[in-house]
């Protein structure tokens, strides 16, 4: 039976209507006659908390995470935001060459780290510094790339974290390959690839998702839709109802979530990771969030968005939303909030102190790790640089 786009939309409406009590049974019957229906995201992003922190009834598919996990998520979000603010300040002081802020995306950055194990692999983009810090990686090692000292400051193999990816979308292919290899060797490793909304327009994104689907690689593609690809708005990126709908073209189940709702982000990602880990193949999650700061310190965001839009998203602050909810649950009070804020300040002060130390760099290290066995041309170039450095030292003497 040929399924038209209109039929797919009708199937989505039928199987995802919250008012029906027999949603699961209806979805199962629909999936039996139309397998594509099971791949579609909900018509509206999953949400467990209102912007003011008021809890909503949890859908059957996405139970509310344990309150202890949400409290830890709050702590990491507060520390992560303070790290982000400090990194932005260090850029203005000339201590970093560039810094892409993730302010406003704390629920996505931290929730992704909590949803996976330490033994799972994470494939970050250049904007995931906060996610890496939340994963427990030394912040100075995280910022090494952005300071310009080295290609990657941490050991990817030891941290199960790929280097931050600057080329748009290539991490999607890397994640699919690693996940497939791990599954082929009988391991239950999951790869989580961070993706921006702009990267979903890149060929690497489509190749990675398609490969993962065909070979049932355990990958979670986590799209942080922060509404702009630098200055290009989402409306000029896609005509799809949402980016989550891109999964159906590859046979990949997808979901969309309120990316500023920490509880919903953690619940949706937990299900996506379990789906991948259980051998059912990849899962695509789109988080609707917002980049509060410019694209990087070199960007002027006022040229392509107005202050009213930014203010509207400021009212949906994920940190404040979770704090209000946890206070209402009685697991967070003034003393706990103050203690976490003090921890965040100490974290920022330590980063500030260590980033003020000038890095020790070796110009000849440029030739390391280019090839397993250096080519004659590379050896010649290295010798040339070595001779120039020696001549410069003699001149200084």
N, C-alpha and C positions, 0 to 999 in steps of 0.2 A: 504494500500500500504506500503510495506517494504521500508524504506529509507536506502540506503547504505551510508557509510562514503563518498564515491566519490560523491554521489548525494547531500549530505549535503554541501560538499565543492563547488560543482557547483552552488547550490542554493545561498550560501553565496556570490559567485562571481557575480552572476546575480543581486542580490538585493542590493548589496553594492557598485556597481561601480559608482564613483563620476561623471564620464563623462556623464552619462545618465540624461536627464532633468526630466524624469518621474520616478525618483527613488521611491518615495512614492507610486505611483500607481502600479509600478511593484512589490514592496514589498507586497502590499496589495493583489494583484492577486496571488503571490507566496504563501503567508501565507494561503490563502483560500484553496490551494491544498496541501500544505506542512506546517503544523503549526510549525514545528521545525525551519523553516527559520527565523521566527520572533524572535527566541530566540538567534540567533547567534550574536556575536559582529562584528563590522566592521573588515575588513581584516587587516587594519592598525590602530594604536592607533589614537584616535581623537586628533587633534592639532589645536589650534587657533592662536598661536604665534610661529614664528620661534625661534630657539635658540638665535638669535641676537635681538629678540624683534619685528621683523617685523610682522605685522598682516597678517593673512591668511583669505580667505573667510570663514565665519562661515557656517557650515552645517545647513540645515533647522531644524534638530532635536536638535541642540545644539547652540542656539543663544548666542552671546557674552554677558556676564554678564554686568550689569550697571557699568559704569566707577567708580562711587562712591564706589561700593562694591569692585572693584579691588584695589582702593586706600587704603581702609581699610585693605584689604588682605595684601597689601605691608607693611603697618605699623605693622601688627601683625607678619608678617614673619621676619621683621628686629628685632623686640623685641624678638621673639622666637629664632632666631639664636643667639642673644647675651646671652639669658638665657642658651641656650645649651652650648655655649662656656664657660660660667661661671661655669656651673655644672660640665663640664669636668675638669676645673681647680680645683674645690673644691675636686674632687675625687683624683687628684694627691696630694693635700695637706692633704689627710686623713680625710676630713670632710664628705665624702660620702663613703659608703662601695663599691659601684659599680655604674656605670652610663652608660646606653646604649644610645649613641648619635644618634640624628636624623638629623644631619647636612647633607644637600643635599636633604632632604625629606620635606622641609618647605612647599612647595605647597600642598602636601598631608595632612600634619599635620594641617595646618591652614584652608585649603579649606574645610576639613571635618567639622570643627567646624562652619564655616560660612554657610554650607549647611543645617544644622539642627537648630531647635528652641531650646531655653533654656529648654523647657518642654519635648523635646525628650530625649531619653536615649542614652548614649555613652558607649561602652564596649571596653576599651583600653587594649593594651598589655603593657609589661614593657617598650617598646620603645616610648610610646606616651606621655612622660612628656611635650614635647613642645605643643602637641595638648591640653593637659589639661590646660596649662598656657594660651593658646590662647582662651580657653573656659571661662577664668576669674577666675580660681581656684588659690588661694594663692600659689605661688611657693614653699614656705617652706612646706606647707601641701602636695604638690605634691611630694617633695623629702623626705618626712618622711619615706616612705617605703624603699627608696634606702639608707637612712642613717642608717636604722635598728632600728628606734625608736618604730615603731608600724606597724601593718599590712596595715593600710591605714590612711593617715593624714587628709583627708577631709571626710565630711559626704556624703556618696553616695546618700542617699535619698534626701537630700537637694539640691545637685548639679546635680541630675539625671545622675550621672556618676558612673559606677561600679568601684570597686577597680582595679588597674592595674593588669593584669593577667600574671603571670609568667609561669604557666603550658601551654604548647603550644596547642592552639586550643579550650580550654574549654569555652572561652568566646563566641564562636559561638553557643553553646547550650544554654548558659545563655541568650543571646540576643533573640534567637528564643522563648524561654519560656516567657520572659517578654513581648515581642511584642505580642505574642498570647494572653496573659492575659489582656493586655491593650485593644486590639481589642475586646475581649470577653466582656469587661465592657463598650464598646461603646465609648472609647476614640480614638482620631486620632493620638496617639503617634507613632512615628517611632523610632526604635532602629537601631543604626549604630554600627556595629562591625568591629573594625580594625583587619586585619589578615595579617600575613607575608607570604611570598611565601613558607617558610618551613612548616608553619601550614597547608597548603592545602594538605599535605601528611598525616595529622593526622586524625584518625577516627572521632574525635569530630567535625572537619570541615564538613565532609560529613553528619554526623548525624544531625548537626544543620541546614545545608542548606536543607536537605531532609525534616526534620520536618517543617521548615518554608514554604517550597513549598507545601507540602500536606495540611497544615492548613492555607495557605495564610496569614502567619504572616507578618506584615509590617516591614521587616528587610532589611537593606542595608548592604551587606557584601563587605567591602572595602579592597581589597587585595593590599598591597603595595609591589610590586615585586621589591625588591632592589637587586636582582640578587644572593644573597647568604643567605643560612640558616646557620649562623655562617660561616663555611668554605666550606660548600657544595654548589657548583654552581647549577644554575637552570637546567642545562642540565642533572644533576644527580637526579633531583627531579621529572621531568615529561617529557613525550613524547608528550604532547598536543601542538598544534600550539601556544597557549598562555594559561595562567591560566584562562582567561575569558571563554574559551571553556568548562570549567568544569561545568558551569551552565546548559548546555543543557541536561545533564544526569538526572537532577532533574526537568526539566521543568521550569527553572528559566531564564528569560532574562538577558543577560550580555552585557557588553561593556568594551572595553579597551581604555585607555587614556594615553597620554604623561604625566606622573606624575611630570615632571619638567616644565610643562606649566601651570602656575597658572590659567589662564583664562579657559583653557580646563577642568582642574580638577573641578573648581567650576561649570562650565556648565554641565558636565556629572553627577556630584553628585546631582545637583539641580534636574535634570530629574529623577535620581534614587530615590531620596527622595520623589518626587511628585508621582511617580509610586507606591511606598509602601504606602504612606499616603492615596491615593485614593482607596485603597482596592484591588489593583491588585496583592498583594503578594510581595514576596522578589525580590531583584534585586542584581546582582553581578557586581561589578566594579573592574577591574584590572588596577592599575596605574603602568606604567613602570618608575621606578626611580632608585636611586642609593644611597647606604650608603657610604658616603665619609670617615667616620672615622671607626676604628675597631668595631667589634661587641660590645664589652665593653672595659673598661680599662684593662681587664685581657687578651685581645686577641692581637695577632700579625698578622695583616692582610697581611703583606708582605710575609707570608709563603704560601699564596694561591692566591694572585692576584698581578699583576705587576703595577708599577707606571704609565706606558703608558695608561693603562685602566682607572686609577683614573683621570689622566690628561684629558682624552677625555670627561669624565663626568663633570669635573670641568668647561669645556667650555659650558656646558648646565645648568649653575647655575640658579635656578628658581628666586632668588631674583634679580639678575642682569637683567634677561630677562624681568621681570615685570617692573622694574625701567625704563629701556630703553623705553618700550612701553608707560608708563604713562608720561614720559617726552615728548615724541613725540605728545601725546594727549594734552599737555599743562596743565595737572592737577598736575604736580610734577615739582618742580624746585630746585635749589641748597639750597635755604632757607628751603624748606619743608623737603628735604632729611636730612639736618643738624639737623633740629628740631627733626625728628624721631630718628636719631642716638643718639641725646642727651637724649631723653626719654629712649632709650634702655640702655644707660650707667647708668642712674639713677636707672633703674629697676635692673640691675646687681649689682650695689653698695648696694642697699637695701637688696637684697638677700644675698650678701656676708656678710654684717654686721650681719644679723639675723641668718645665718647659723653658724657663729662663736660662738654663744651662745650655751653652752652645754645643751642638752635636759634634762629635769627632767623626770626620768623614775621610775616606781614602779614595782619591780620584781613580785609582787603579781598580777599585771594586766595580766600576762601570763595566768591566770586561768579564766579571764573574757571572756564572749561570746563564750565559748566552747560548753556549753549546756544551754538551757533555764533554766533547773533545774540541778545544778551540781550533778554529780553522787557521790556515796560514795567514790569511788577511787579518784576522782578529789578533793574532800574535804580533804581526807587524805593527798594527795600530797601537797595541798596548805598549810595545817597546818604544814607539815614537813618543807616547805620552810620558813614559818613565824617563826618557832622555830629556824631555822638556822640563819636567819637574826637577830633575837633578841639576840642570843648567840654571833654573831659577833659584834653587837653594844656594848654588855657588855664587850667583850674583849678589844675593842678600848677604852672604858672608863677607 
